[in-house]
């Protein structure tokens, strides 16, 4: 649990260190929190030398606040399944079950891309040696409108399934998800 908190804090620090930070007073000056500044009489105006220093970030590190899917026309996901491990005695049934498992794996991969992945990690260290290191991931969501691109054998004992999901459908799914979250919180 403590390792998870440490990782979370470290990732937050890394993310925040790459942001351009403006002083709160400059950001909030004209939104009604400070009547003198909102009135425009200059009571809160400061010269550049009097303002707190802002963190300068190189322009190549600044990325627009658009989700990754906005930059692509569609999401693509590939799923895999092994034929020989399927729970059936007939080879034909094993192949059909492997195709279905590969398709479900591809849907899981699409759900990870649309909704993100919840990752729980724990590590136990004793005498500065890792004793136990576990990860658990979970993805939850609804996927509809995916297009089956291909189902192909990959090697002698594996099937590969590829799905795509249009950008507009991804936005619909995210809006549906956010609507459900706000309904649950009420």
C-alpha positions in Angstrom: 0.0 0.0 0.0 2.8 2.4 0.9 4.7 1.6 -2.3 1.5 2.4 -4.3 1.2 5.8 -2.5 4.9 6.5 -3.2 4.5 5.6 -6.9 1.4 7.8 -7.1 3.1 10.7 -5.4 6.2 10.3 -7.6 4.1 10.2 -10.8 2.1 13.3 -9.7 5.4 15.2 -9.0 6.7 14.2 -12.4 3.6 15.4 -14.2 3.4 18.6 -12.2 7.0 19.3 -12.9 6.3 19.4 -16.6 3.5 21.9 -16.3 3.6 25.7 -16.8 2.4 27.2 -13.5 1.0 30.7 -13.2 0.4 32.3 -9.9 -3.1 31.8 -8.5 -3.6 35.5 -8.1 -2.9 36.1 -11.8 -5.2 33.3 -12.8 -8.1 34.3 -10.6 -7.8 38.1 -10.7 -10.8 38.9 -12.8 -13.3 36.2 -11.9 -15.0 38.0 -9.0 -12.7 36.9 -6.2 -11.0 40.3 -6.0 -13.4 43.2 -6.5 -10.7 45.8 -7.0 -9.0 43.8 -9.8 -12.4 43.0 -11.4 -13.3 46.7 -11.3 -10.2 47.4 -13.4 -8.8 50.1 -11.2 -5.3 48.6 -11.2 -5.1 47.9 -7.5 -3.8 44.4 -8.0 -1.7 45.1 -11.2 2.0 44.3 -10.7 4.9 44.9 -12.9 6.7 41.9 -14.4 9.5 42.2 -11.8 7.0 42.2 -8.9 5.2 39.1 -10.0 6.2 35.7 -8.7 8.5 33.8 -11.1 6.7 31.3 -13.3 8.1 27.9 -14.1 9.4 28.0 -17.7 8.9 24.8 -19.7 10.4 24.3 -23.2 7.8 24.6 -25.9 8.5 21.1 -27.2 7.3 19.6 -23.9 4.0 21.5 -24.0 1.2 19.4 -25.5 -2.3 20.6 -26.2 -4.9 19.4 -23.7 -6.4 17.0 -26.2 -6.8 13.3 -25.6 -4.6 11.1 -27.6 -7.6 9.8 -29.6 -8.1 13.4 -31.0 -4.9 13.0 -32.9 -5.9 9.8 -34.6 -8.8 8.9 -36.8 -9.5 5.6 -34.9 -8.2 3.4 -32.2 -6.9 0.0 -33.1 -6.6 -3.0 -30.8 -5.2 -6.5 -31.3 -6.1 -9.6 -29.2 -4.4 -13.0 -29.0 -5.4 -16.4 -27.9 -3.7 -19.8 -27.9 -5.6 -22.7 -29.6 -4.2 -25.7 -27.7 -5.2 -24.4 -24.2 -8.9 -24.0 -25.1 -11.1 -26.4 -23.0 -12.4 -28.7 -25.7 -11.5 -32.1 -27.1 -12.2 -31.4 -30.8 -9.7 -29.2 -32.7 -12.4 -27.4 -34.5 -14.1 -26.3 -31.3 -10.7 -25.2 -29.9 -10.1 -23.0 -32.9 -13.5 -21.4 -32.5 -13.0 -20.8 -28.8 -9.5 -19.3 -29.5 -11.1 -16.9 -32.1 -13.6 -15.8 -29.5 -11.0 -15.4 -26.8 -8.8 -13.3 -29.1 -11.8 -11.1 -30.0 -12.5 -10.6 -26.3 -8.9 -9.7 -25.7 -9.0 -7.1 -28.4 -12.2 -5.6 -26.9 -10.4 -5.5 -23.5 -7.5 -3.6 -25.2 -10.0 -1.1 -26.7 -11.6 -0.6 -23.3 -8.2 0.2 -21.8 -7.6 2.8 -24.5 -11.0 4.4 -24.1 -11.4 4.4 -20.3 -7.9 3.8 -19.0 -6.6 1.1 -16.8 -6.8 0.8 -13.0 -3.5 -0.5 -11.8 -2.9 -1.7 -8.2 0.7 -2.6 -7.4 2.3 -3.8 -4.1 5.8 -4.6 -3.3 7.3 -6.1 -0.1 11.0 -5.4 0.6 12.9 -7.0 3.4 16.6 -6.4 4.0 16.7 -4.2 0.8 15.6 -7.2 -1.3 12.3 -7.4 -3.0 10.4 -10.3 -1.5 7.0 -10.0 -3.2 6.1 -7.8 -6.2 2.5 -8.0 -7.4 0.4 -6.1 -10.0 -3.3 -6.2 -10.5 -5.0 -4.4 -13.3 -8.7 -3.8 -14.0 -10.6 -2.2 -16.9 -14.3 -1.5 -16.9 -16.4 0.0 -19.6 -18.8 -0.4 -22.5 -17.5 -0.8 -26.0 -19.9 -0.6 -29.0 -19.4 0.2 -32.6 -16.1 -1.6 -33.0 -15.3 -2.9 -36.5 -13.7 -6.3 -36.9 -10.7 -5.8 -39.2 -9.2 -9.3 -39.2 -9.0 -12.7 -37.6 -5.8 -14.4 -38.7 -3.8 -17.4 -37.5 -0.5 -16.3 -36.0 1.9 -19.2 -36.0 0.7 -22.8 -35.6 -1.2 -22.4 -32.3 -2.4 -18.8 -32.0 -5.1 -16.5 -33.4 -4.8 -12.8 -33.7 -7.9 -10.5 -33.9 -7.8 -6.8 -34.8 -10.6 -4.3 -34.1 -10.9 -0.6 -34.8 -13.1 2.0 -33.1 -13.9 5.4 -34.8 -13.0 8.6 -33.0 -16.5 9.8 -32.9 -17.7 6.6 -31.2 -14.9 7.0 -28.7 -16.2 10.4 -27.8 -19.7 9.1 -27.4 -18.5 6.3 -25.1 -16.6 8.7 -23.0 -19.6 11.1 -22.7 -21.8 8.1 -21.7 -19.3 7.1 -19.1 -19.1 10.6 -17.6 -22.9 10.9 -17.6 -23.1 7.6 -15.7 -20.5 8.7 -13.2 -22.3 11.9 -12.4 -25.6 10.1 -12.1 -24.0 7.7 -9.5 -22.5 10.5 -7.5 -25.9 12.2 -6.9 
